[in-house]
């Protein structure tokens, strides 16, 4: 049972990393909606990351 907990904890980083990246992009796009980051992230949405 301990191995299952360890394996599940190692899988949380690849799952949560795109979510954290999308939140960072969202906050940056709210502050400056005409930035190149906001434009490119609207062309290639974060749903492609996951």
Secondary structure, 3 states (H helix, E strand, C coil): CHHHHHHHHHHHHHHHHHHHHHHHHHHHHHHCCCCHHHHHHHHCCHHHCC
